[in-house]
Amino acid sequence: MSIGRPRPALSLKGIDKAFGDRKVLDGAHFTVRWGEVHALLGENGAGKSTIMNVATGVYAADAGTIEVDEQDFPLRGPADAARAGIGMVHQHYRLVGRFTVAENMLLAAGTQVPGIATLRQAGAAIEAKGREVGLAVDASARIDTLSVAERQRVEILKVLILGARIVILDEPTAVLTDAESRAMLEFVRRLAAAGTAVVLITHKLREVLEHADRVTVMRQGKTVLADATTAGLDTGELARLMVGERTPPPPRAAIAPGPTRLRLEGFSVRRPDGTPGIEGIDIELRAGEILGIAGVGGNGQQPLADGLIGLAETAAGRLSIDGIDLSAAPVAARRRAGLRIIPSDRFASGLVGDLSIAENLCLTALSSPALNRGFLLRPGAMRRRAAEAIERFAIAGAAPGRVSRLLSGGNAQKLILAREIDDHLSVLVAHSPTRGLDVKACDFVHDTIRASAARGAACLLISEDLEEILTLSTRIAVICAGRITGELSMREADAERIGRLMMGHV
């Protein structure tokens, strides 16, 4: 790693930003240099995304200055940032699902990119850039048929084609497997070696120490560590700076499993295009258990979650909850039986961003007499329910009437937990529940899942994060190519055994 001091590419100094009476940036500062990877750390709600949105012209700062290449550069909007060569790949991708890769590239290029005026040119450009940087994509593929990792590639290539020399990556490995993460981080280093200034927003402390040249840490809208070289730092010091203090998780009490709550027998689900998603899945999950489903991304995890909740039709086999056959039951019937889900994408599938916190909390209970009177909703009752949930789940910066899209990732996940963890919970499907969350938010989610199991729920944890699987599960099953390739007790489970099963070696 380089430890010199190359010339600054982008500097933000003394940045203030408030939304209403809530100050989210308080004198924050950040500098990234040409040819370096600069990691930006902080727990959810610390202000990381906000300061980068200021850097890209999405938000206007209330105070402070912005410099590009050591020259004052007032940003009036995203177009100014693009002209300055600043590009950001957001954690929640900005692509049109019904369009192809080439159509999304043409839409982004507009009239800005010489040589991209037709669909054929856009497709050729993005495929050529993919080959050049080692992120191959199929320009003819529709976005809604791509995996999350493939969509990320499209976003990165789009930013590079638009001419970004300062590239901001928001949690680029949050949705990737270990192998994909390594490849992505190698790509990041190659970008920097070619002279690009790279901002790496991540919660993975080991990534910072192994792949970043410098690090800045934010907490509660302020910069608490600025522009420090990573040499000499360790994960413990970075974690302390991020969260202030860490409360160790409570010791896990031994819980004797109760009666069978979820049973899958030869359970098979097809994808929307008709191809097999999962086939012949046999699972018995009892009250008090947390069964971890480990696997490399794209091996049936999403079809399994969709099939369980009822978003994908059962092709064969049987699904029962508490002894009741629900194989052909719709989503509403499965929810009445106590099935709840934490979806893999909290903003796309878990919340309606433009609805208020109160409305999102009550979406699944609108028929409850407590919330309606005939055909009319009771706004006061909805607000009271929301206020209680906000307090019980410690949803920071929340108010019943605030729109949900303004929440940070961690607080959005708390909102989903507050809705799904209710008195009728029988089976909880948690799909990548801590993806993109900071250390403290991860602990909160894990503690909530453990507490649900302790109260008698059966929990199915679908995660590509092996550390999460090993930390949270009471036993582990491995999925590969849509089939369960093995099941391990926690005494048997280790990374090598799980890895072999992930590759289909039974």
C-alpha positions in Angstrom: 0.0 0.0 0.0 1.2 3.5 -0.8 1.7 5.7 2.2 2.7 8.9 0.5 0.5 11.9 0.0 -0.6 12.2 -3.6 -2.5 15.3 -4.7 -6.1 15.6 -3.4 -8.8 14.8 -6.0 -11.9 15.7 -4.0 -12.1 17.5 -0.6 -15.2 18.3 1.4 -14.5 20.8 4.3 -16.7 21.8 7.2 -19.9 20.3 5.6 -23.2 20.9 7.5 -26.5 19.4 6.4 -29.9 19.2 8.1 -33.2 17.7 7.1 -35.8 19.9 8.9 -34.6 20.2 12.5 -32.4 17.0 12.3 -28.8 17.8 11.7 -27.1 14.9 9.9 -23.7 16.4 9.1 -21.9 18.7 11.5 -18.7 20.2 10.3 -17.8 16.9 8.5 -14.7 16.7 6.3 -13.3 14.2 3.8 -10.5 14.1 1.3 -9.6 11.4 -1.3 -6.5 11.5 -3.4 -5.7 10.5 -6.9 -4.5 6.9 -7.2 -5.7 5.9 -3.8 -8.5 3.8 -2.2 -10.0 5.8 0.7 -12.4 3.9 3.0 -15.3 5.7 4.6 -16.5 4.0 7.8 -19.4 4.7 10.2 -22.4 3.0 11.6 -25.8 3.4 9.9 -27.0 7.0 10.2 -23.5 8.3 10.8 -23.7 10.5 7.7 -21.6 8.6 5.2 -24.1 8.4 2.4 -25.2 12.0 3.1 -21.7 13.5 2.7 -21.2 11.4 -0.5 -24.6 12.7 -1.8 -23.3 16.2 -1.2 -20.1 15.3 -3.1 -22.3 14.1 -6.1 -24.6 17.1 -6.0 -27.7 15.2 -4.9 -27.9 17.3 -1.8 -26.8 20.9 -1.4 -24.7 21.5 1.7 -26.0 24.0 4.2 -22.4 25.1 4.9 -18.8 24.2 3.9 -16.8 24.0 0.8 -16.1 21.5 -1.9 -12.8 21.3 -3.9 -12.1 19.2 -7.0 -8.4 18.9 -7.9 -7.6 21.5 -5.2 -9.9 24.1 -6.9 -13.2 25.4 -5.4 -16.0 23.7 -7.1 -19.5 24.7 -6.1 -21.9 21.9 -7.1 -25.4 23.0 -8.2 -26.6 19.5 -8.9 -25.6 16.0 -10.2 -24.8 17.3 -13.7 -22.0 19.5 -12.2 -20.6 16.5 -10.4 -20.7 14.4 -13.5 -18.8 17.1 -15.5 -16.2 17.1 -12.7 -15.7 13.4 -13.2 -17.4 12.3 -9.9 -19.5 9.2 -10.1 -21.2 7.1 -7.4 -22.4 3.5 -7.4 -25.2 3.4 -4.9 -26.0 0.5 -2.6 -29.5 0.4 -4.0 -29.0 0.4 -7.8 -30.6 2.9 -10.1 -31.6 0.8 -13.0 -34.9 0.3 -14.9 -35.8 -3.4 -14.4 -37.8 -3.8 -17.6 -35.0 -2.4 -19.7 -32.0 -4.3 -21.0 -28.4 -3.5 -20.0 -27.9 -1.7 -23.2 -31.1 0.4 -22.8 -30.1 1.4 -19.3 -26.7 2.5 -20.7 -28.3 4.5 -23.5 -30.6 6.1 -21.0 -27.7 7.1 -18.7 -25.6 8.4 -21.6 -28.2 10.7 -23.0 -26.2 13.1 -25.2 -23.2 13.2 -22.9 -21.0 10.4 -24.3 -19.6 10.7 -27.8 -20.1 7.5 -29.8 -23.2 6.4 -27.8 -26.2 7.5 -29.8 -27.9 4.2 -30.6 -28.8 1.1 -28.7 -26.2 -1.0 -30.6 -23.5 1.5 -29.7 -24.5 1.5 -26.0 -24.4 -2.3 -25.9 -21.1 -2.4 -27.6 -19.6 0.2 -25.3 -20.7 -1.5 -22.1 -19.6 -4.9 -23.2 -16.2 -3.5 -24.3 -15.7 -1.7 -21.0 -16.7 -4.9 -19.2 -14.0 -6.9 -21.0 -11.5 -4.1 -20.4 -11.9 -4.0 -16.6 -12.9 -7.6 -16.0 -16.6 -7.1 -15.3 -18.3 -8.9 -18.1 -22.0 -8.3 -18.8 -24.5 -9.3 -21.5 -25.8 -6.1 -23.0 -29.0 -7.8 -24.3 -30.1 -9.1 -20.8 -33.0 -7.5 -19.0 -32.1 -6.0 -15.7 -34.8 -7.8 -13.8 -33.4 -11.2 -14.9 -29.9 -10.4 -13.5 -28.6 -11.3 -10.1 -27.8 -8.5 -7.6 -24.1 -8.9 -8.3 -24.6 -8.6 -12.1 -26.7 -5.5 -11.6 -23.8 -4.0 -9.6 -21.5 -4.7 -12.5 -23.8 -2.7 -14.8 -23.8 0.2 -12.4 -20.0 0.3 -12.1 -19.5 0.1 -15.9 -22.1 2.8 -16.5 -20.3 5.2 -14.1 -16.9 4.5 -15.8 -18.3 5.0 -19.3 -19.8 8.3 -18.2 -16.3 9.4 -17.5 -15.9 9.2 -13.7 -12.3 9.7 -12.4 -13.5 9.9 -8.8 -15.5 6.8 -8.1 -17.6 6.4 -5.0 -18.6 2.8 -4.2 -21.3 2.4 -1.6 -21.0 -1.0 0.1 -19.7 -2.7 -3.1 -19.2 -6.1 -1.5 -22.3 -6.2 0.7 -24.2 -8.4 -1.9 -21.2 -10.5 -3.1 -19.9 -13.9 -2.1 -16.3 -14.2 -0.7 -14.9 -15.0 -4.2 -16.8 -12.2 -5.9 -15.7 -9.8 -3.1 -12.1 -10.7 -3.6 -12.5 -10.1 -7.4 -14.2 -6.8 -6.8 -11.6 -5.5 -4.4 -8.8 -6.5 -6.8 -10.7 -4.5 -9.4 -10.8 -1.5 -7.0 -7.1 -1.7 -6.5 -6.6 -1.8 -10.3 -8.8 1.3 -10.7 -6.7 3.1 -8.1 -3.4 1.9 -9.7 -4.6 3.5 -13.0 -4.9 6.8 -11.2 -8.6 6.9 -10.3 -9.5 8.2 -6.8 -11.7 5.6 -5.2 -14.0 6.1 -2.2 -14.9 2.7 -0.6 -17.9 2.9 1.8 -17.9 -0.3 3.7 -18.7 -1.9 7.1 -16.2 -4.7 6.6 -13.3 -3.7 8.7 -10.9 -6.3 7.3 -11.5 -5.0 3.8 -10.4 -1.5 5.0 -7.1 -2.8 6.4 -6.3 -5.1 3.5 -7.4 -3.0 0.5 -7.6 0.7 1.5 -4.7 3.2 1.6 -6.5 5.6 3.9 -9.6 5.7 6.1 -12.0 8.3 7.5 -14.4 7.4 10.3 -17.7 9.3 10.9 -20.0 9.1 13.9 -23.2 11.0 14.4 -22.6 13.3 11.5 -19.0 14.3 12.6 -15.6 13.1 11.4 -13.9 11.4 14.3 -10.9 10.1 12.3 -9.7 11.9 9.2 -7.5 10.8 6.4 -5.5 8.3 8.4 -3.2 5.7 6.8 -4.4 2.1 7.4 -1.0 1.0 8.4 -0.9 0.4 12.2 -4.7 0.4 12.7 -6.6 -2.8 13.7 -10.2 -3.8 13.5 -10.8 -3.2 17.2 -9.7 0.4 17.0 -11.8 1.0 13.9 -14.8 -0.6 15.5 -14.4 1.5 18.7 -14.2 4.7 16.5 -17.3 3.7 14.6 -19.7 2.9 17.4 -18.1 4.6 20.4 -18.6 1.5 22.5 -19.7 -2.1 22.0 -21.9 -4.1 24.3 -20.9 -7.7 24.0 -23.7 -10.0 22.9 -25.4 -11.9 25.7 -24.3 -15.6 26.0 -26.6 -17.9 24.1 -28.8 -19.9 26.4 -29.3 -23.6 25.4 -32.9 -23.9 24.3 -34.5 -27.3 23.8 -36.3 -27.3 20.4 -40.1 -27.5 20.6 -42.7 -28.9 18.2 -42.2 -28.8 14.4 -43.4 -25.4 13.1 -42.2 -25.6 9.4 -42.0 -28.7 7.3 -40.9 -28.8 3.7 -41.2 -32.2 1.9 -39.9 -32.4 -1.7 -40.5 -28.7 -2.0 -39.9 -27.3 -5.5 -40.3 -23.8 -6.9 -39.8 -22.4 -10.4 -38.3 -19.0 -11.3 -40.5 -16.5 -13.1 -39.0 -17.6 -16.4 -40.1 -21.2 -15.7 -36.6 -22.6 -15.0 -36.1 -24.6 -11.7 -35.4 -22.4 -8.7 -35.2 -25.1 -6.0 -35.9 -28.8 -6.2 -36.8 -31.5 -3.7 -36.1 -29.5 -0.6 -36.7 -31.4 2.7 -36.5 -29.3 5.9 -38.0 -29.8 9.3 -37.7 -26.7 11.6 -38.8 -26.8 15.2 -39.7 -24.0 17.6 -36.6 -22.4 19.1 -34.3 -23.4 16.3 -32.4 -21.1 13.9 -31.6 -23.1 10.8 -28.9 -21.4 8.7 -29.1 -21.9 4.9 -25.5 -21.3 3.6 -24.6 -21.1 0.0 -22.9 -19.2 -2.8 -25.2 -16.5 -4.2 -27.5 -17.5 -7.0 -28.0 -21.1 -6.0 -31.7 -20.9 -5.1 -31.7 -18.6 -2.1 -34.2 -16.1 -3.6 -36.5 -18.8 -5.0 -36.5 -20.5 -1.6 -37.6 -17.3 0.1 -40.2 -16.5 -2.5 -41.6 -20.0 -2.4 -41.9 -19.9 1.4 -43.7 -16.6 1.6 -45.9 -17.4 -1.4 -44.5 -15.1 -4.0 -43.5 -18.0 -6.2 -45.9 -20.9 -6.9 -45.1 -24.4 -5.5 -44.2 -26.6 -8.4 -44.1 -29.8 -6.4 -43.9 -31.1 -2.8 -45.5 -29.8 0.3 -45.2 -26.9 2.7 -46.8 -27.0 6.1 -46.8 -24.6 9.1 -47.8 -26.0 12.5 -49.2 -29.1 10.7 -51.4 -27.2 8.2 -50.7 -27.8 4.5 -50.2 -24.4 2.9 -48.5 -25.5 -0.3 -51.1 -23.8 -2.5 -52.0 -21.0 -0.1 -51.6 -17.4 -1.1 -49.4 -14.9 0.8 -52.2 -13.7 3.0 -53.1 -17.2 4.2 -49.4 -17.9 5.0 -49.2 -14.7 7.0 -52.3 -15.6 8.9 -50.6 -18.9 9.8 -47.7 -16.9 11.3 -45.2 -16.8 8.5 -43.1 -13.6 8.5 -40.2 -12.5 6.3 -37.2 -10.1 6.4 -36.6 -9.7 2.7 -33.1 -9.5 1.1 -33.6 -6.0 -0.2 -35.2 -3.9 2.5 -36.0 -0.9 0.3 -37.2 -2.7 -2.8 -39.2 -5.5 -1.2 -39.6 -4.7 2.5 -40.8 -1.1 2.5 -42.7 1.3 0.4 -40.3 4.2 0.4 -42.8 7.0 -0.2 -45.2 5.8 2.5 -44.7 7.0 6.1 -43.3 4.9 8.9 -46.8 4.5 10.4 -48.2 3.4 7.0 -45.4 0.8 6.5 -45.8 -0.6 10.0 -49.5 -1.1 9.4 -49.5 -2.4 5.8 -49.9 -6.0 6.9 -52.6 -5.3 9.5 -55.0 -2.9 7.8 -57.9 -5.3 8.3 -57.4 -5.3 12.0 -60.3 -3.7 13.9 -57.7 -1.8 16.0 -56.7 0.1 12.8 -59.9 0.5 10.9 -63.6 1.4 11.4 -65.5 -0.1 8.5 -63.8 1.1 5.3 -62.0 3.9 7.1 -58.6 3.7 8.6 -57.9 5.2 12.0 -54.9 7.5 11.6 -54.6 8.1 15.4 -54.4 4.4 16.1 -51.8 4.0 13.3 -49.6 6.8 14.8 -49.9 5.3 18.3 -48.8 1.9 17.0 -45.9 3.5 15.1 -44.8 5.5 18.1 -44.7 2.4 20.3 -42.7 0.5 17.7 -40.2 3.3 17.2 -39.5 3.3 20.9 -39.4 -0.5 21.3 -37.1 -1.0 18.4 -35.0 2.2 19.0 -35.5 3.5 15.4 -33.3 6.5 15.4 -34.4 9.7 13.7 -37.9 8.3 13.1 -41.4 9.8 13.6 -44.7 8.2 12.6 -45.3 10.6 9.7 -41.7 10.6 8.3 -41.4 8.9 4.9 -39.5 5.6 5.1 -37.0 6.2 2.3 -35.2 8.8 4.5 -34.2 6.1 7.0 -30.7 4.7 7.0 -30.3 1.0 6.2 -30.1 0.0 9.8 -33.1 1.9 10.9 -35.1 0.7 7.8 -34.3 -2.8 8.9 -35.5 -2.1 12.4 -38.7 -0.8 10.9 -39.2 -4.1 9.1 -38.4 -6.1 12.2 -40.9 -4.0 14.2 -43.6 -5.0 11.6 -42.7 -8.6 11.2 -41.9 -9.6 14.8 -45.4 -9.7 16.2 -47.5 -11.8 18.6 -48.6 -14.1 15.8 -45.1 -15.0 14.7 -44.6 -18.7 14.1 -42.0 -19.0 11.4 -39.5 -16.2 10.6 -37.7 -16.3 7.2 -34.7 -13.9 7.5 -33.0 -13.4 4.1 -29.6 -11.7 4.3 -30.9 -9.7 7.3 -27.7 -7.8 8.0 -26.6 -7.1 4.4 -24.9 -3.7 4.3 -25.4 -3.0 8.0 -22.8 -1.8 10.5 -21.6 -3.7 13.5 -24.1 -2.3 16.0 -27.1 -2.7 13.7 -26.0 -6.3 13.0 -25.9 -7.1 16.7 -29.4 -5.6 17.1 -30.8 -7.8 14.2 -29.1 -10.9 15.5 -30.3 -10.3 19.1 -33.9 -9.8 17.8 -33.8 -13.1 15.8 -32.4 -15.0 18.8 -35.1 -13.5 21.1 -37.8 -14.6 18.6 -36.4 -18.2 18.6 -36.3 -18.1 22.4 -40.0 -17.2 22.5 -40.9 -20.2 20.4 -40.6 -19.1 16.8 -38.8 -21.3 14.2 -36.3 -19.1 12.3 -34.9 -19.8 8.8 -31.7 -17.7 8.2 -30.8 -17.5 4.5 -27.4 -15.8 4.2 -24.4 -15.7 2.0 -22.3 -14.4 5.0 -20.7 -17.5 6.4 -19.7 -15.7 9.6 -23.3 -14.7 10.2 -24.4 -18.3 9.6 -21.8 -19.7 12.1 -22.6 -17.0 14.7 -26.4 -17.2 14.7 -27.5 -20.7 13.7 -28.3 -23.7 15.9 -27.7 -26.0 12.9 -26.8 -25.4 9.2 -28.0 -26.7 5.8 -26.1 -25.9 2.6 -27.8 -25.1 -0.7 -26.2 -25.6 -4.1 -27.8 -25.5 -7.5 -31.2 -25.3 -5.9 -30.8 -28.4 -3.7 -29.8 -29.1 -0.1 -26.4 -30.8 -0.4 -25.9 -31.4 3.3 -26.9 -30.5 6.9 -24.4 -30.0 9.7 -24.7 -29.7 13.5 -22.8 -26.8 15.0 -20.2 -29.3 16.3 -19.6 -30.5 12.7 -19.7 -27.1 11.0 -16.5 -25.5 9.9 -15.6 -23.3 6.9 -13.9 -26.2 5.0 -16.9 -28.6 5.3 -19.4 -25.9 4.4 -17.2 -24.7 1.5 -17.2 -28.3 0.0 -20.9 -28.6 0.3 -21.4 -25.1 -1.3 -19.5 -26.4 -4.3 -21.8 -29.5 -4.4 -19.2 -32.0 -3.0 -21.4 -34.2 -0.8 
